[in-house]
């Protein structure tokens, strides 16, 4: 199983907004970066995602799940953009901030640490387990 991290500005679409979307989840729309698009296309139903608040909090705040594989993004006016559906699973008991990740030896190779601008990114098994531990949830 692959693990992922998706980023959103909390004032645009927050963790609470994802929770409000319910079990059905919501389309993860608006990604307009080809690298991130490739990651969206690789996501499979059942795979887990870290939900990251960018800008203000700069922290992983929750765990979500892919509920529908990528399909054409309904918000795209043109281009090959895609959108999977994602739902909230559980919040982290303690958010894991970017500043903490940058000084953590286990997370030094994480895409988030080395390319923090990429809005959708893969997460390794070891990174997943470590962030879950730091966040106070079961991996």
N, C-alpha and C positions, 0 to 999 in steps of 0.2 A: 504494500500500500504506500502511495506517495503522500507526503504532507506539503502543505502550502501556507503562505502568508499573503493576506490581502490587506491593502491599506485604504483607509478612507479618512477624510477630515471629519472630525466629530460634529462640526457645525453644518456639514453637508449631509452625511448619513452616518450616524453614530451606532455604537453597539446596541444602545437602547432601541434604535430604529429597526435594527435587524431582529431583535427580540420581539418587537411588536409585529413583525411580518409573520410570526407564528411558524408552525411545523412545515407549512408548505414552502416557506422561504421566499426569496425575492430574486429577481434577475440582477446579476452583477454587471451593470451596464456602464458605458462611458469610458472604457479603457481604450486609449488611442496611442498605444505604444506597441510596436511590433514584437518586441521581446516579451512583454507582458501578455500579449495576445497568444503567443505560442504556449505560454504556461496555462492560460485559460483553456486552450484547446486540448491540453493534456489532462485536465482534471476529469476524474471519473466519479460517478455517484458513490457515496459512502466514504470518500476520502475526506480527511479532516483538514481544516484551515485555521490558522491563527488570525484573529481579527485585530488589526493594528490601527490605533488612532494616530494619524500623522499630524504634523504642525503643532497643535497645542500640547497634547499629552506626550506624544512620541513614545507610545508604549503598547505592548500586546495586552489587550484587555479581555479577550474572550476566545472561545473555541467554537468554530462553526463546522458545518458539514456540507459538502457538495450534494445537492439533491437531484440535479439534472445536468447532464453533459452540455457542453457549449453548443449554441445555436446562433443564428444571425442576430446581432444586437439590434433590438427594435428602436434604439435611439440614434443609430448611425444613419446619417443622410446618404452616405456613400462609403465605399470601401469594404474591405473584408473583415470587419470587426465582429467579434463574437461575445456571447454572454452566457455563462452557466448560471444555474440557480443555486443559491446558498442559503442555509438557515442557521440560526443560533442553536448551540448545544448547551454551553455553560460558560459563565463568566469566570475569569481567573479570580481567585481569592485575593491575590496581590498582583497588580499590574507589573509587568516586566518592562522597564524602560530601556530605550536605546542607549542612554548613558551607561546603564548597568551592563548591557550586552557588550558594549565596546571595551570594557575592562575585564570581562569574564573570559578566561583562557579557553573554556569549552566552546564559546561562541565567536571566537576571533575570526574564523573563516566563514561565518554566516553571511549570506548575500545581504541581509539587512545592514550589517556592519560595514560591508565593503561597497555596496551600491544602494544606499538608502533611498534613492529616488525611484527605483523600480517598484511599481505599484502592485505587482503580482509576482511572487517569487517562490521557488522551491525551498523546502526546509528538510534537512537530513533527519534520520531517525534519532541520532544522538542529540541534535539541537532540539528536536521536538520533546524528547524525554526531559532534557535539562530545563527548558523553559516551563514545562508543566510542573516540574519539581519546584522551581523558583516561584511559580505562580500559585503554588499550594493546591494543585489539582492532580488527579491521577492521569498518567499518560495512556 
